[in-house]
C-alpha cells in the first residue's frame, strides 16, 4: 500500500464512524437498490431481462457512468462493460443536486435508453426522466407501457420501510414459547 488516499473516487472514500452512524440515508439507498434488483431478477425469465447492479455504462468513447440498476433486454449483447443501450436505467437518488441527476439522465437518453427511472428513498417518490425534464410518477405504477415490466411504487416503498425497521429481538424464553405455540 502506498499510503495515498483515494478520496477523489467516491466509490472508495473512507468515512469516520461518526458520519456513518449519523447517515441512515445510505442504508435506505442500498436497501432500495436491493429490493429493485431482487424484483427484476425474480421476474427475469418471464420478462426475458438481465438485471445488473452498479454497472458501468459507456456512454461515449470519453464518457461513462455507473447505473444503480441496469436492466438489459433479451437481445442485449453479452458485454463486460455495457456499451449498448439498456432497456431501463434506474438510479436511486442520493443527495446530489437535481442538475447532476438530470445531466446523468441526459447521458442515458443520448445513448438510446428509453426508460430512465429515478427513485428517492428519503421522500418515497419516483420520477421518469427525459431530456425534457423529470416527471414525477403519481399513479403508483412504474411500468413500461403495454407490458407487465415494472412495479408498484407503494409495494417497493413498503418493503423499504420493513427493511429499515429495527429488528424485533426476542428473549430466548419468548422464542421458545413462540416455537411451542406453532406446534
N, C-alpha and C positions, 0 to 999 in steps of 0.2 A: 504494500500500500504506500502510495507516495505522499500521503498526508494532505493532498489538495482537497479542498471542499468542492463538491459538485453542486453547489447551491444554485447555479444558473439553470439547472434542469429541475423543473418542479416535480418530476416523477421520482427523483432521488433525494429530495430535500429532507433534512433531519429537523425535527421539531422537538422542543422541550416537552417534557411530560406534562408540565402545567398547561401549555397551549392545547395539547391533545385532549386532556381531561375536560377542558372548557369548550370543546368543539363537537357537540353531538351531531352537527350537520353532516360531518364527514361520514359518520355511521349511517345516516339516512341516505346519503348518496350511494354508498356501497350496497346498502340493503335494497334500494330501488333498482340498481343495476342487476343484482342477483335475482330479484323477483321477475324482472322483464326477461332476462336471459333464460331463466327456467321456463317461463311461459312459452316463449318461442321455441325453445329446444323440445319441450314436451309435445308440441304440435308439428315438429319438423317433417314427419312422414306425411301427415295429412296435407300439409301446405307445400311440401317439396322445397323447404327452405334450409339454409345453414345459418346458424347463429354464432357470431364471433364477438367476444368481449374485448374491449380496449384494443381494437385492431387498428394498426397503422394503415392509412389510405393515402395513396399517392394521387394527388390532385393534378399535378403537372410535373414536368421534369425538375422543377425547382421548389415545389411546394408539396408538403404532406401534412396530415393531421392525424390525430388519434380519435376514433369514434368510440363512444362508450359501448353501444350495442350496434353491431353491423349485421344486417340481415341480407343474405345473398339469395338470389332466386335460383330456380332449378337449373338454369342454363349458365350459371356463373362459372368461369374457368377456375381451376384449382391454381391459386397463386400464393406464394409465400407472403407477399405484401399485396394487399388489394389494389389493383390498378384499374379494374373495370368497375363501372358504377354499381354500387349495391342497390338492392331493391328499396331498402329502408335504412336510414341512419337515425339512430335515437341517441340523443345526448341528454344526460341528467345534468341539470343546471347546477352550477356552483355559484360562488359569489362573484362571478365575472360580470363586467359591465355588459349591458344589453348590446352595445355596439359590437363587442367582440363575439357575442353569441350570433348576432346577425351576420357578421363577417364570415364565421365558420359555415353558417347555413348557405351563404352565397357561394362559398367554395364547393360545398357538396352539390349545389344546383348546377354550378358551372361544369362539373364533370358528368352531369346527367342523372343524378339521384332524383327520383320522382317524389319520394316520401321522406320528409325531414321532420322528425317529431322531437319536441323538447319537453321535458318534464321537470317540474320544480318540486323537490321533496319538502321544502320548507312551507310553501304556500298550497301544496296539494293541487297544483294546476298544471295544465298542459297547453302547448301551442303547436300549430303546424307552421312551418317556416317556408317561405318562398322569397324570391328576390324582391317581391312587393312588400314584404314585411312579415311580422309574426302575427298569427291569428289564433286567439285563444279558443280552445275547444270547450264548448259549453253544453254539449249534448251527452256527455259521459261516454262517448264512443270514440276510440282512437282506432280507426279501421281504414283499410284500403277499400275504397268504394267498389261495390259489385262483387266482393269476395268475403270470405269469413276470416280473413287475415287481420288480426288486431286484438284488442282487448277493451274491457270496460274499465274506465279510469277509477271508478269507485271501488271495484274489486282489487285493483293494484294498490290503491292507497289504503284500503282496509288491511291488506296483507302487510303493508309497510308499518301501519300502526301496531299490528300484532308483533311484528319483528322488533319494534323499538320498545315495546312494553317490557319492564323489568321482569325477569323470570320469577315465578312463584316458587319459593323454596319451601319444601315440606320437611318437617322434622321426620326422623326415622320412624317414630311411632305413628305419625299421620300417614306416611307412605305405606306402612304395613297394614294399617287399618283400611286404607283405600284399596289395597290389593285384596284383602279378605272380602270386602264388600262386593267386588267384581265376580267372585267365585260363586 
